[in-house]
Amino acid sequence: MAKSVCVFCGASNNIPKKYFDMGAELGKQMANKGIQLVYGGGDCGVMGAVANSVMTNDGHVTGVFPLSLKNIENEHQSLTEIIIVDTMHQRKQIMYQRSDIFVVLPGGFGTMDEMFEILTWKQLQLHDKPIIILNYDGYWDHLIALMNNIIACGFAAHEVAGFFQVVDTIEHLVEAIEVAYS
């Protein structure tokens, strides 16, 4: 069975170039290691950079694109597989079913929504799949501090801190993915 990683990340093009470069590097590393990409199916932002790089490097990409986004962004036209769904909930369910590991890259509110839902599902024991947050260039520092505060104040159990891993570089992310598969 092929390794399949779901990547949650931003779709905005109004971001510094370093985030596109980071996404492209991750896509290259995934393709070179034979890791399949599952993601939201868009053609823009970090999402597009990761997908394009996986495809350029002869990797496999499954995009799951909800029709409800049609007026906001476009689905990628050159993927290995594109699954069109009606709702965001269907998108997340299919992305979950098709993935072995979840990776969180820099992104916006949609990225946080996806991350918190998959983390909540793990907290509710609906899955035991790894969740890895790439805190690239300190992007998620404040969110990680908030999550630690939620745990410290008792709004989440202390064991929740072990439900996700935080790494700071693409190299450490790829290593964490490989360890999760070993």
Stockholm file with secondary structure:
# STOCKHOLM 1.0

chainA/1-182         MAKSVCVFCGASNNIPKKYFDMGAELGKQMANKGIQLVYGGGDCGVMGAVANSVMTNDGHVTGVFPLSLKNIENEHQSLTEIIIVDTMHQRKQIMYQRSDIFVVLPGGFGTMDEMFEILTWKQLQLHDKPIIILNYDGYWDHLIALMNNIIACGFAAHEVAGFFQVVDTIEHLVEAIEVAYS
#=GR chainA/1-182 SS CCEEEEEECCCCSSSCHHHHHHHHHHHHHHHHTTEEEEECCBSSHHHHHHHHHHHHTTCCEEEEEEGGGTTTCCBCSSCSEEEEESSHHHHHHHHHHTCSEEEECSCCHHHHHHHHHHHHHHHTTSCCCCEEEECGGGTTHHHHHHHHHHHHTTSSCGGGGGGCEEESSHHHHHHHHHHHHC
#=GC SS_cons         CCEEEEEECCCCSSSCHHHHHHHHHHHHHHHHTTEEEEECCBSSHHHHHHHHHHHHTTCCEEEEEEGGGTTTCCBCSSCSEEEEESSHHHHHHHHHHTCSEEEECSCCHHHHHHHHHHHHHHHTTSCCCCEEEECGGGTTHHHHHHHHHHHHTTSSCGGGGGGCEEESSHHHHHHHHHHHHC
//
